[in-house]
């Protein structure tokens, strides 16, 4: 199964570039396409992408990285991929609220409306999350790296381990890859795409001396703090407490799995207090870092931020 990544525009290309810095992602040998913003007909770009896809077999899913707004290229590419029965995760950048920039939010809403016919899941990257910072545009590279780290854990965890998919109950399984159809089911709905918020937190399990002297023991895993910190870093502004579904990826050194240090009941209690349905994957890393990445799936009406831009769009009408 060959993954397909398409970075559209400056914002989409920047997140894709940050994602490709992970060697585990590069090791999967994805097809990476970044259409050049040159004066060229959209049909010509589509023909080039379609020609590339015809040469490669086994593409079941694609990640599109793009700003949500006045971008016809994103809609054309999504429509083309859907026609080829390729499942689509769209990592969409939502513009921040700014004086005199209401048109950007209106375009974002209509972009969502047009894309929902083709996309399985919208992974929302809300620039409003950093809009309170002075000169917040300067923080785009750091924010892109954060989003890329979430998606990298998602991809690596999907390839490395298979989570159990249960409602109201959770088990850990750490051997086989999770089928992509299970991922799509957890991040979408039968009657509409899922609108997904990301969150991630990590901590060192050893200090610097742990790299120099590998025999030094890892410190106890503080899962409770890790989970709480991750919830403070949702990629959507004003994210509600309860989602319809969720997937969590816990990445830890092998020591914690061998020693039975993963507190499953704690993770179960925490995730189920924020989601009706939970999926969990645990996999290992050679680095002295523990990280938890969460993907919470909502319906559009559950996210205040999306309701807000819909209201702005309707006001204009």
Backbone bond lengths (Angstrom), bond angles and torsions (degrees), N, CA, C in turn:
res aa  C-N    CA-C-N  psi(-1)  N-CA   C-N-CA  omega(-1)  CA-C   N-CA-C  phi
1 X - - - 1.452 - - 1.529 109.08 -
2 X 1.320 116.25 116.35 1.459 121.70 -176.97 1.518 110.12 -98.55
3 X 1.326 118.70 121.69 1.467 119.71 176.91 1.514 111.21 -77.08
4 X 1.324 115.56 149.29 1.453 122.47 179.12 1.521 108.90 -119.85
5 X 1.329 116.58 126.03 1.460 122.50 177.20 1.528 108.44 -118.61
6 X 1.331 116.63 128.54 1.461 121.23 177.39 1.522 108.52 -127.33
7 X 1.323 116.48 117.77 1.458 121.95 178.23 1.516 110.11 -101.95
8 X 1.334 116.63 119.29 1.460 121.93 -173.84 1.528 109.18 -113.59
9 X 1.319 116.51 123.96 1.452 120.69 178.48 1.522 112.05 77.63
10 X 1.332 115.53 179.11 1.469 120.50 -177.33 1.518 112.13 -65.89
11 X 1.331 116.77 -45.32 1.463 120.52 -177.64 1.527 111.16 -65.80
12 X 1.332 116.44 -47.59 1.461 119.50 179.77 1.515 112.55 -64.31
13 X 1.334 116.30 -41.32 1.463 120.24 179.22 1.513 112.47 -64.69
14 X 1.328 116.86 -35.22 1.471 120.40 -179.11 1.523 111.43 -66.94
15 X 1.340 117.68 -42.28 1.464 120.41 178.26 1.522 109.91 -66.77
16 X 1.329 117.33 -41.15 1.462 120.84 178.67 1.522 111.16 -62.87
17 X 1.323 117.64 -41.68 1.461 120.52 178.05 1.533 110.70 -60.32
18 X 1.338 116.20 -42.22 1.465 120.21 179.26 1.521 110.80 -65.00
19 X 1.323 117.63 -37.81 1.464 121.35 178.61 1.516 111.40 -65.19
20 X 1.315 116.81 -39.45 1.461 120.34 -176.72 1.524 113.08 -73.97
21 X 1.319 117.98 -3.03 1.457 120.49 173.96 1.528 111.88 -74.25
22 X 1.333 117.31 -14.39 1.468 121.21 -179.70 1.530 109.49 -84.51
23 X 1.319 115.76 120.47 1.464 119.32 -177.02 1.522 111.90 -65.15
24 X 1.350 117.22 -29.87 1.470 119.44 178.16 1.525 110.63 -65.21
25 X 1.325 116.41 -33.59 1.468 120.36 177.16 1.523 109.93 -72.40
26 X 1.319 116.97 -44.30 1.473 120.40 179.26 1.524 110.81 -63.04
27 X 1.335 116.84 -32.53 1.459 120.66 -178.47 1.529 111.71 -62.76
28 X 1.323 117.53 -25.91 1.464 121.07 178.92 1.520 112.16 -75.32
29 X 1.335 116.59 -5.78 1.469 123.29 178.84 1.527 112.47 52.24
30 X 1.344 116.23 57.68 1.470 118.89 178.57 1.522 111.59 -71.91
31 X 1.308 115.52 157.49 1.456 120.81 169.86 1.529 106.70 -82.75
32 X 1.309 117.14 122.53 1.461 121.77 -177.19 1.522 108.75 -115.54
33 X 1.325 116.00 123.31 1.465 121.57 -179.45 1.526 108.56 -126.25
34 X 1.323 115.52 129.12 1.467 120.87 175.65 1.523 107.50 -130.31
35 X 1.349 116.38 93.31 1.472 118.90 -180.00 1.526 111.00 -57.07
36 X 1.307 116.28 133.03 1.462 120.12 -178.90 1.526 110.32 -76.19
37 X 1.333 117.33 137.76 1.468 120.64 179.63 1.527 112.26 -77.80
38 X 1.315 115.47 51.50 1.465 119.28 -178.53 1.523 109.77 -98.88
39 X 1.314 118.61 157.52 1.469 120.88 -179.04 1.529 110.89 -67.62
40 X 1.302 114.34 90.79 1.459 119.72 -174.97 1.522 107.38 -142.40
41 X 1.302 118.02 144.90 1.453 121.37 -179.32 1.525 110.15 -62.44
42 X 1.369 115.04 142.30 1.464 119.50 179.00 1.524 110.76 -59.98
43 X 1.334 116.46 -35.51 1.469 119.37 -179.81 1.519 110.95 -63.58
44 X 1.343 117.18 -35.69 1.460 120.33 178.18 1.526 111.08 -65.95
45 X 1.350 115.95 -41.25 1.459 119.58 177.71 1.522 110.51 -63.34
46 X 1.345 115.94 -44.08 1.456 120.04 179.39 1.524 110.84 -60.44
47 X 1.336 116.77 -41.91 1.466 120.62 179.97 1.524 110.94 -62.01
48 X 1.341 116.27 -39.29 1.466 119.81 179.54 1.518 111.16 -65.32
49 X 1.344 116.41 -43.66 1.467 120.59 -179.89 1.516 110.24 -66.26
50 X 1.341 116.70 -43.03 1.461 119.96 -179.94 1.524 110.96 -63.77
51 X 1.320 117.10 -36.59 1.463 121.01 178.50 1.524 110.35 -63.72
52 X 1.329 116.32 -39.41 1.474 120.17 177.91 1.518 110.26 -65.18
53 X 1.331 116.94 -43.37 1.465 120.93 -177.21 1.526 112.15 -65.86
54 X 1.325 116.66 -33.04 1.463 119.11 -179.36 1.524 112.08 -68.94
55 X 1.327 116.64 -23.71 1.460 120.25 -179.48 1.528 112.30 -79.23
56 X 1.330 116.71 -19.81 1.461 120.99 -174.72 1.520 109.59 -116.52
57 X 1.313 116.35 129.32 1.461 121.37 177.99 1.535 109.98 -103.94
58 X 1.310 115.08 158.03 1.461 119.90 175.20 1.513 114.57 90.83
59 X 1.340 118.25 13.02 1.465 120.29 176.55 1.523 108.48 -82.87
60 X 1.327 116.47 114.04 1.459 121.22 -179.24 1.518 112.54 -106.76
61 X 1.326 116.55 -24.51 1.461 118.69 -179.18 1.515 109.89 -145.11
62 X 1.331 114.71 156.01 1.460 121.15 -179.52 1.522 109.63 -137.01
63 X 1.326 114.51 147.03 1.455 121.85 171.48 1.522 107.64 -109.34
64 X 1.322 116.30 119.97 1.455 121.20 172.42 1.530 108.29 -101.57
65 X 1.309 116.43 133.77 1.461 122.19 178.51 1.529 107.15 -116.02
66 X 1.324 116.60 117.15 1.458 118.84 -174.45 1.517 110.42 -160.71
67 X 1.331 115.72 154.55 1.454 120.00 170.02 1.524 107.86 -73.73
68 X 1.332 116.78 145.87 1.453 121.44 174.36 1.523 107.29 -88.35
69 X 1.297 115.86 110.80 1.458 119.03 -176.62 1.507 110.70 176.56
70 X 1.295 115.62 -149.34 1.459 121.91 -176.69 1.529 109.60 -80.01
71 X 1.338 114.99 74.92 1.468 119.55 -176.87 1.522 109.28 -134.09
72 X 1.321 116.77 93.52 1.460 121.17 -178.74 1.523 111.66 -65.10
73 X 1.339 116.95 -30.46 1.468 119.88 -178.18 1.525 111.00 -59.12
74 X 1.336 117.33 -41.42 1.463 121.04 -179.82 1.521 110.89 -61.23
75 X 1.316 116.35 -43.33 1.463 120.62 -178.99 1.519 110.68 -66.89
76 X 1.322 117.79 -42.42 1.466 121.25 179.11 1.527 111.11 -62.05
77 X 1.318 116.34 -44.61 1.468 120.44 -177.97 1.526 110.45 -67.44
78 X 1.335 117.31 -42.30 1.467 120.29 178.97 1.531 110.90 -61.93
79 X 1.326 116.17 -41.76 1.464 120.09 179.17 1.529 110.62 -63.57
80 X 1.310 116.41 -41.14 1.459 121.07 -179.53 1.531 110.70 -64.72
81 X 1.328 117.12 -44.22 1.459 120.56 179.84 1.521 111.54 -65.44
82 X 1.332 116.63 -39.97 1.464 120.09 178.85 1.526 110.64 -63.14
83 X 1.326 116.85 -38.14 1.466 120.61 177.84 1.525 111.35 -63.30
84 X 1.330 117.14 -26.29 1.467 121.97 177.77 1.528 112.23 -90.91
85 X 1.350 116.02 9.86 1.470 122.71 179.44 1.528 112.65 60.41
86 X 1.319 116.18 32.85 1.461 121.58 175.06 1.523 108.25 -95.54
87 X 1.325 116.75 126.81 1.455 121.53 179.32 1.532 109.68 -71.42
88 X 1.327 115.79 142.07 1.461 120.13 -170.46 1.528 111.85 -122.92
89 X 1.328 115.49 125.05 1.462 122.84 166.57 1.528 106.08 -105.41
90 X 1.315 116.99 119.90 1.452 119.58 179.83 1.524 109.33 -106.01
91 X 1.325 115.94 113.81 1.456 121.72 175.68 1.519 105.99 -86.18
92 X 1.339 115.80 98.28 1.451 121.57 -170.70 1.515 113.05 -105.73
93 X 1.325 115.81 127.71 1.470 121.75 179.60 1.522 108.75 -88.66
94 X 1.327 115.41 120.50 1.462 122.09 -179.18 1.524 109.19 -95.83
95 X 1.334 118.61 123.31 1.475 120.54 -177.56 1.526 111.60 -62.63
96 X 1.312 115.95 149.94 1.462 121.62 176.05 1.527 109.98 -77.40
97 X 1.346 115.19 156.63 1.462 120.14 175.66 1.527 108.67 -73.16
98 X 1.323 116.25 123.79 1.461 120.33 178.05 1.517 109.64 -141.28
99 X 1.319 115.89 146.35 1.453 120.69 -179.27 1.531 109.79 -60.40
100 X 1.310 114.29 129.16 1.460 118.98 179.13 1.512 114.23 79.94
101 X 1.353 117.57 7.60 1.467 120.98 -177.53 1.532 111.66 -119.91
102 X 1.338 116.63 25.55 1.471 119.91 -178.87 1.526 111.67 -60.19
103 X 1.334 116.31 -30.65 1.463 119.77 -178.03 1.524 111.30 -60.64
104 X 1.343 117.02 -33.49 1.461 120.46 178.83 1.529 110.81 -63.38
105 X 1.328 116.56 -40.35 1.464 120.33 179.87 1.521 111.08 -70.30
106 X 1.325 116.55 -38.49 1.463 120.34 177.35 1.526 110.21 -62.67
107 X 1.338 116.50 -44.78 1.468 120.25 177.43 1.523 111.42 -62.13
108 X 1.343 116.48 -36.58 1.463 120.62 179.10 1.522 110.52 -62.42
109 X 1.329 116.53 -42.39 1.468 119.41 -179.61 1.524 111.25 -64.52
110 X 1.325 116.65 -46.55 1.467 118.78 -178.67 1.522 111.14 -68.15
111 X 1.323 116.96 -27.97 1.461 120.29 173.91 1.528 110.10 -64.91
112 X 1.333 117.09 -44.24 1.465 121.04 176.45 1.529 110.73 -59.11
113 X 1.334 115.82 -43.16 1.457 120.15 -178.22 1.529 111.81 -62.28
114 X 1.323 116.28 -41.88 1.465 119.83 -179.15 1.525 111.89 -72.63
115 X 1.323 115.97 -36.12 1.465 119.92 -175.44 1.520 113.37 -78.65
116 X 1.321 118.08 -23.68 1.468 119.88 -174.26 1.527 112.72 -64.10
117 X 1.331 116.97 -17.90 1.463 120.13 176.69 1.525 111.64 -72.38
118 X 1.333 117.59 -19.35 1.459 121.33 -172.95 1.531 113.38 -118.10
119 X 1.329 116.76 -26.19 1.464 121.59 -171.44 1.528 110.89 -92.17
120 X 1.313 116.47 140.11 1.466 121.10 176.37 1.525 112.01 -83.93
121 X 1.339 116.08 -40.12 1.458 120.08 -178.81 1.526 110.19 -144.48
122 X 1.331 115.04 133.68 1.460 121.55 170.58 1.529 108.08 -97.55
123 X 1.314 117.26 119.31 1.463 121.23 172.58 1.523 106.15 -97.49
124 X 1.325 115.97 108.48 1.458 121.89 -169.28 1.524 111.37 -84.95
125 X 1.342 114.93 125.24 1.470 122.38 173.38 1.525 106.09 -112.11
126 X 1.313 116.51 98.69 1.462 122.35 -171.39 1.528 109.93 -93.51
127 X 1.320 116.11 111.35 1.468 119.68 178.95 1.528 112.76 -67.49
128 X 1.329 117.04 -12.17 1.461 120.04 176.39 1.526 110.92 -64.47
129 X 1.329 116.86 -22.16 1.474 121.58 -179.55 1.527 111.82 -64.31
130 X 1.333 117.48 -25.27 1.465 119.94 -179.89 1.526 111.84 -116.08
131 X 1.338 116.95 6.15 1.463 120.45 -174.27 1.520 112.58 -68.66
132 X 1.344 117.79 -18.19 1.468 120.45 179.97 1.532 112.11 -76.73
133 X 1.310 117.02 -13.39 1.459 121.00 -178.11 1.530 110.46 -79.52
134 X 1.331 117.75 144.84 1.470 119.44 177.02 1.530 110.12 -66.59
135 X 1.345 115.43 134.86 1.475 119.93 -176.98 1.527 110.77 50.51
136 X 1.331 114.80 52.74 1.468 119.10 -170.82 1.529 113.09 -62.20
137 X 1.337 117.36 -19.15 1.468 118.41 176.87 1.530 111.57 -61.45
138 X 1.332 117.03 -25.72 1.466 120.21 179.12 1.530 111.58 -68.00
139 X 1.322 116.47 -17.30 1.463 120.84 -178.02 1.528 112.52 -93.17
140 X 1.323 117.41 0.80 1.459 119.95 -179.89 1.537 112.75 -55.52
141 X 1.351 119.84 -47.10 1.471 118.77 -179.28 1.530 112.74 -58.65
142 X 1.325 116.63 -42.52 1.469 119.93 179.13 1.531 110.82 -65.81
143 X 1.329 116.37 -41.06 1.468 121.14 179.06 1.531 110.05 -65.58
144 X 1.303 117.13 -40.61 1.469 120.82 177.70 1.522 111.04 -61.17
145 X 1.339 116.27 -41.05 1.471 119.30 178.93 1.526 111.22 -65.33
146 X 1.322 116.17 -36.70 1.469 119.37 177.27 1.527 110.82 -63.77
147 X 1.319 117.31 -47.66 1.466 120.87 178.79 1.530 110.11 -61.90
148 X 1.328 116.57 -41.88 1.467 120.68 179.29 1.525 110.92 -62.51
149 X 1.329 118.18 -37.96 1.466 120.59 179.46 1.523 110.62 -65.13
150 X 1.343 117.42 -37.13 1.464 120.92 176.77 1.530 110.90 -63.90
151 X 1.328 115.93 -46.68 1.463 119.97 -177.82 1.531 110.41 -68.27
152 X 1.328 116.88 -35.92 1.468 120.01 177.78 1.523 110.51 -62.09
153 X 1.328 117.39 -46.23 1.464 120.03 177.76 1.525 111.02 -62.14
154 X 1.320 116.11 -39.32 1.460 120.93 177.44 1.535 110.34 -60.04
155 X 1.323 116.72 -49.46 1.460 120.23 -178.49 1.525 112.14 -66.63
156 X 1.329 116.56 -47.00 1.469 120.42 -178.37 1.517 110.33 -63.82
157 X 1.333 116.60 -40.70 1.458 120.36 178.79 1.515 112.64 -66.49
158 X 1.317 116.87 -33.36 1.463 120.71 177.40 1.519 110.88 -69.61
159 X 1.328 115.89 -38.46 1.465 119.61 179.78 1.523 111.44 -77.10
160 X 1.347 117.70 -29.78 1.459 120.52 -169.34 1.510 114.26 -92.90
161 X 1.327 118.19 -28.64 1.458 118.80 -173.08 1.509 110.73 -150.92
162 X 1.318 114.99 158.48 1.454 120.55 -177.27 1.519 110.32 -113.28
163 X 1.342 117.94 115.80 1.442 119.67 178.28 1.518 111.87 -83.06
164 X 1.320 116.69 151.87 1.447 120.88 172.49 1.514 108.70 -76.51
165 X 1.336 116.88 144.84 1.457 121.41 -177.93 1.513 108.53 -114.29
166 X 1.306 116.01 98.88 1.447 120.77 -174.32 1.512 110.56 -135.14
167 X 1.314 116.63 152.13 1.449 122.20 176.43 1.513 108.23 -104.00
168 X 1.315 116.28 124.16 1.455 121.52 177.11 1.512 113.31 76.19
169 X 1.330 118.21 5.95 1.460 121.32 -177.69 1.511 107.93 -152.80
170 X 1.325 116.85 153.37 1.461 118.11 -176.98 1.520 109.84 -143.49
171 X 1.307 115.62 141.25 1.445 122.14 173.18 1.511 107.90 -133.12
172 X 1.326 116.17 163.53 1.453 119.83 177.98 1.514 109.84 -109.31
173 X 1.299 115.97 137.72 1.450 121.54 174.40 1.511 107.47 -138.82
174 X 1.322 117.57 133.85 1.454 119.02 -169.37 1.516 113.15 -130.38
175 X 1.321 118.85 34.60 1.450 117.76 -174.16 1.524 113.34 -121.43
176 X 1.344 117.79 -63.05 1.455 120.11 -169.13 1.519 111.94 -96.32
177 X 1.324 116.72 154.33 1.470 120.08 178.43 1.523 111.12 -62.02
178 X 1.315 116.08 148.79 1.463 121.42 175.95 1.523 109.15 -82.28
179 X 1.324 118.35 124.38 1.470 119.81 179.24 1.518 110.77 -59.00
180 X 1.325 116.05 140.18 1.446 119.75 -177.10 1.519 112.20 -63.64
181 X 1.335 117.73 -27.54 1.464 118.36 178.64 1.519 111.20 -66.67
182 X 1.347 117.56 -29.61 1.462 120.35 175.12 1.526 110.81 -70.07
183 X 1.322 115.91 -38.00 1.468 119.93 177.58 1.527 109.52 -63.37
184 X 1.323 116.72 -47.25 1.461 120.96 -178.83 1.519 110.30 -61.79
185 X 1.334 116.88 -40.49 1.459 120.26 179.05 1.527 111.59 -62.41
186 X 1.341 115.91 -37.28 1.469 120.29 -179.15 1.521 112.25 -75.63
187 X 1.331 117.61 -20.90 1.457 120.63 -175.36 1.531 112.68 -112.43
188 X 1.331 116.66 16.31 1.460 120.01 -179.95 1.524 109.31 -152.97
189 X 1.324 115.70 178.46 1.457 122.59 178.28 1.518 109.02 -129.24
190 X 1.314 116.04 163.18 1.462 119.36 -178.71 1.519 112.04 -66.20
191 X 1.348 116.02 -35.51 1.456 119.82 -173.63 1.517 114.41 -101.55
192 X 1.320 118.14 -3.99 1.460 121.05 179.71 1.522 109.48 -165.52
193 X 1.329 116.78 161.33 1.471 118.63 176.55 1.522 110.60 -69.11
194 X 1.310 115.84 159.77 1.450 120.17 173.09 1.522 110.18 -86.73
195 X 1.321 115.85 148.65 1.467 122.27 176.43 1.521 105.69 -112.27
196 X 1.329 116.40 111.90 1.466 122.20 -164.36 1.519 111.02 -109.64
197 X 1.329 114.98 133.98 1.462 122.12 172.67 1.524 108.46 -107.72
198 X 1.319 116.42 134.84 1.462 122.79 178.94 1.523 110.44 -98.03
199 X 1.330 115.81 153.03 1.466 119.97 168.89 1.522 108.41 -155.21
200 X 1.323 115.98 151.46 1.462 120.02 -177.34 1.521 110.07 -155.53
201 X 1.334 115.43 145.90 1.461 121.50 172.28 1.526 107.89 -146.29
202 X 1.316 116.07 149.31 1.469 120.12 -179.20 1.522 109.51 -143.85
203 X 1.332 115.18 160.73 1.459 120.68 176.39 1.526 108.94 -150.33
204 X 1.324 115.80 152.64 1.460 120.87 175.90 1.513 109.87 -73.62
205 X 1.314 116.18 138.74 1.468 120.31 177.16 1.531 111.66 -98.28
206 X 1.334 115.53 -11.98 1.462 122.44 173.81 1.517 107.59 -143.94
207 X 1.309 116.10 156.85 1.450 120.09 173.11 1.520 110.85 -81.80
208 X 1.309 116.15 -171.43 1.461 121.56 -179.56 1.521 111.47 -57.52
209 X 1.323 116.84 -37.13 1.467 119.72 -179.33 1.527 111.83 -63.37
210 X 1.326 116.75 -23.07 1.463 119.69 179.01 1.513 112.84 -65.78
211 X 1.341 117.28 -27.78 1.463 120.56 176.60 1.527 110.68 -78.47
212 X 1.322 115.21 -32.47 1.471 119.07 -179.35 1.522 110.75 -78.00
213 X 1.337 116.01 -39.52 1.471 121.25 179.57 1.531 108.40 -120.92
214 X 1.332 117.90 90.18 1.467 121.48 -174.90 1.523 113.89 -60.18
215 X 1.338 118.37 -20.48 1.464 120.06 -177.65 1.532 112.34 -73.12
216 X 1.328 118.29 -12.01 1.457 120.46 177.64 1.521 109.69 -65.15
217 X 1.320 116.53 140.22 1.464 121.18 -175.02 1.532 111.36 -75.78
218 X 1.334 114.18 151.51 1.451 120.01 172.66 1.526 109.35 -73.68
219 X 1.322 116.45 149.53 1.457 119.75 178.08 1.531 109.30 -78.00
220 X 1.341 117.41 160.94 1.472 119.86 178.90 1.524 111.12 -56.98
221 X 1.318 115.48 143.47 1.461 121.59 -176.47 1.525 110.01 -83.39
222 X 1.330 116.72 118.61 1.464 122.08 -179.54 1.531 109.12 -94.54
223 X 1.324 115.45 76.82 1.455 120.55 -176.09 1.519 112.43 -65.92
224 X 1.324 116.60 -37.16 1.458 119.43 -177.21 1.535 110.91 -60.08
225 X 1.333 116.39 -47.83 1.463 119.97 178.94 1.519 110.88 -64.87
226 X 1.327 116.30 -40.97 1.460 120.82 -179.37 1.536 110.73 -59.81
227 X 1.315 116.47 -43.97 1.461 121.02 -179.77 1.528 111.76 -65.65
228 X 1.336 116.39 -43.59 1.462 119.64 -179.42 1.531 111.32 -65.94
229 X 1.326 116.72 -42.04 1.465 119.68 179.49 1.528 110.64 -63.38
230 X 1.308 116.47 -39.07 1.468 119.57 -179.22 1.527 111.30 -61.76
231 X 1.333 117.05 -35.97 1.464 119.91 -178.87 1.521 112.70 -69.76
232 X 1.312 116.86 -21.23 1.468 120.67 177.24 1.525 111.98 -78.96
233 X 1.330 117.21 -4.57 1.462 120.48 -173.71 1.531 112.02 -120.63
234 X 1.337 116.11 33.16 1.460 119.93 177.33 1.521 110.95 -59.89
235 X 1.319 116.13 145.79 1.460 120.95 -178.03 1.524 112.63 -81.71
236 X 1.324 117.65 -0.08 1.463 122.14 178.86 1.517 109.05 -119.31
237 X 1.318 116.46 131.59 1.458 121.12 177.83 1.527 110.00 -70.02
238 X 1.338 116.15 140.40 1.469 122.31 178.48 1.526 111.72 58.44
239 X 1.327 116.80 40.17 1.455 120.13 177.46 1.516 110.99 -68.49
240 X 1.345 119.01 133.97 1.463 121.12 -179.93 1.523 112.33 -72.93
241 X 1.319 115.71 165.55 1.463 120.70 -177.85 1.522 111.07 -69.79
242 X 1.316 117.80 -43.34 1.459 120.60 -172.66 1.513 113.91 -102.36
243 X 1.339 116.78 127.30 1.462 121.57 174.28 1.526 108.81 -110.67
244 X 1.310 115.77 167.70 1.465 120.11 179.27 1.523 111.40 -77.36
245 X 1.339 116.55 -39.62 1.459 121.84 -177.89 1.521 109.02 -143.71
246 X 1.324 115.50 165.83 1.469 118.22 175.98 1.523 110.06 -159.81
247 X 1.336 113.95 155.60 1.463 122.13 169.66 1.520 106.93 -129.60
248 X 1.332 116.03 135.09 1.461 120.82 175.64 1.519 109.12 -123.14
249 X 1.327 115.02 139.33 1.459 122.06 179.12 1.527 108.11 -119.89
250 X 1.321 115.59 114.75 1.461 121.19 178.16 1.520 108.21 -104.19
251 X 1.321 115.92 120.86 1.467 121.62 -177.11 1.521 108.66 -116.78
252 X 1.327 116.22 117.90 1.467 120.90 -174.14 1.530 110.41 -139.10
253 X 1.331 117.73 159.02 1.462 119.87 170.67 1.532 110.24 -60.55
254 X 1.322 116.10 150.81 1.473 121.32 -175.47 1.523 112.40 -57.31
255 X 1.316 117.08 -27.21 1.464 121.32 -178.67 1.528 111.82 -53.05
256 X 1.324 117.90 -41.78 1.459 120.93 -175.85 1.518 111.92 -68.92
257 X 1.325 117.31 -30.35 1.459 120.56 178.04 1.524 110.23 -76.98
258 X 1.332 116.55 -44.69 1.471 120.27 179.64 1.520 111.92 -63.06
259 X 1.329 116.57 -35.77 1.464 120.58 -177.07 1.524 112.89 -87.33
260 X 1.325 117.17 -0.09 1.462 120.04 179.66 1.516 113.05 67.32
261 X 1.330 117.00 33.97 1.467 121.23 -174.82 1.531 113.67 -89.10
262 X 1.333 117.21 -0.66 1.457 120.06 -179.98 1.524 109.02 -83.32
263 X 1.307 116.73 113.44 1.471 122.16 -179.56 1.523 109.18 -83.10
264 X 1.322 115.70 93.91 1.453 120.22 -175.87 1.523 112.48 -66.59
265 X 1.323 116.69 -37.47 1.463 119.82 -178.49 1.523 111.14 -64.80
266 X 1.316 116.91 -37.83 1.461 120.47 178.92 1.524 110.59 -64.49
267 X 1.338 116.71 -46.07 1.467 120.74 179.28 1.520 109.89 -63.09
268 X 1.337 116.16 -43.27 1.458 120.67 -179.75 1.528 111.09 -59.35
269 X 1.302 116.60 -48.42 1.464 120.66 -178.40 1.529 111.28 -62.13
270 X 1.323 116.00 -42.64 1.465 119.56 -177.27 1.525 111.01 -68.02
271 X 1.322 117.98 -50.02 1.469 121.04 -176.10 1.522 110.93 -64.46
272 X 1.312 116.69 -41.86 1.460 119.26 -177.93 1.521 112.56 -72.69
273 X 1.312 118.01 -12.45 1.466 120.30 172.79 1.523 111.12 -82.48
274 X 1.324 116.58 -6.55 1.467 121.45 -179.79 1.522 112.73 -124.13
275 X 1.316 117.57 -2.35 1.459 120.13 -177.32 1.525 109.84 -155.00
276 X 1.325 115.81 143.93 1.462 120.42 179.51 1.529 111.91 -74.07
277 X 1.302 115.74 -28.66 1.471 120.77 -176.59 1.514 108.12 -135.68
278 X 1.329 116.94 135.49 1.462 118.56 -175.46 1.525 111.84 -132.66
279 X 1.317 114.13 147.04 1.456 123.76 176.46 1.525 105.95 -130.05
280 X 1.319 116.53 140.79 1.464 119.05 -177.21 1.516 110.70 -135.65
281 X 1.316 116.40 134.83 1.463 122.24 173.10 1.520 108.14 -124.87
282 X 1.332 115.62 135.66 1.467 121.22 175.60 1.516 107.43 -121.25
283 X 1.321 117.13 129.37 1.460 119.95 179.35 1.519 109.13 -146.13
284 X 1.298 115.37 168.26 1.468 120.09 -169.29 1.528 112.15 -101.32
285 X 1.317 113.69 160.30 1.453 122.38 173.33 1.520 108.65 -137.88
286 X 1.326 116.69 150.02 1.464 120.40 177.28 1.523 111.56 -84.17
287 X 1.313 116.29 -10.68 1.459 120.16 179.51 1.532 109.60 -82.22
288 X 1.317 115.69 156.37 1.468 120.61 178.76 1.529 109.71 -86.34
289 X 1.322 114.68 59.32 1.460 121.80 -177.55 1.526 109.08 -138.68
290 X 1.331 115.84 139.45 1.462 122.10 169.96 1.523 107.21 -111.25
291 X 1.321 116.73 133.44 1.464 120.62 -177.88 1.517 110.04 -139.80
292 X 1.330 115.63 141.25 1.463 121.37 173.78 1.523 107.93 -120.51
293 X 1.318 116.12 127.84 1.465 122.01 177.68 1.517 108.37 -121.30
294 X 1.327 116.16 130.55 1.460 121.51 -178.21 1.518 110.71 -119.21
295 X 1.322 115.64 142.78 1.462 122.33 171.43 1.520 106.91 -124.54
296 X 1.335 116.36 114.22 1.454 122.38 -179.27 1.523 109.20 -104.60
297 X 1.334 116.13 127.31 1.454 122.07 -175.31 1.521 110.67 -103.22
298 X 1.334 115.32 124.88 1.459 122.09 -179.39 1.519 110.21 -121.81
299 X 1.322 115.35 163.62 1.457 121.49 163.27 1.520 107.97 -87.01
300 X 1.320 116.64 157.34 1.459 119.95 -174.82 1.524 111.77 -55.34
301 X 1.329 117.45 -43.18 1.464 120.55 -175.83 1.524 112.87 -67.39
302 X 1.313 118.40 -14.51 1.462 120.74 179.70 1.525 112.62 -81.26
303 X 1.316 117.61 -18.47 1.453 120.91 -176.51 1.531 110.09 -99.25
304 X 1.321 115.28 114.04 1.459 120.85 -178.03 1.520 111.99 -57.98
305 X 1.311 116.58 -37.62 1.472 121.05 -178.38 1.519 110.92 -61.24
306 X 1.348 117.21 -42.58 1.458 120.26 179.94 1.520 111.21 -73.43
307 X 1.323 117.22 -35.35 1.466 119.47 174.92 1.529 110.74 -62.83
308 X 1.322 115.46 -36.31 1.460 120.69 -179.75 1.527 111.43 -63.53
309 X 1.335 117.74 -48.35 1.468 118.64 -178.16 1.521 110.83 -71.83
310 X 1.333 117.31 -27.27 1.470 118.80 173.27 1.523 110.27 -64.93
311 X 1.334 116.60 -40.80 1.457 120.42 177.94 1.515 112.14 -63.36
312 X 1.333 117.01 -39.22 1.471 121.18 177.68 1.531 109.96 -63.27
313 X 1.330 115.92 -42.14 1.471 119.84 179.45 1.517 110.80 -64.71
314 X 1.339 117.89 -40.96 1.460 121.17 -179.17 1.523 111.15 -69.41
315 X 1.336 116.98 -30.93 1.469 120.51 177.90 1.522 110.62 -60.74
316 X 1.322 115.88 -40.88 1.462 119.19 -179.85 1.513 111.23 -64.81
317 X 1.333 116.08 -38.49 1.467 119.70 178.66 1.523 110.18 -64.79
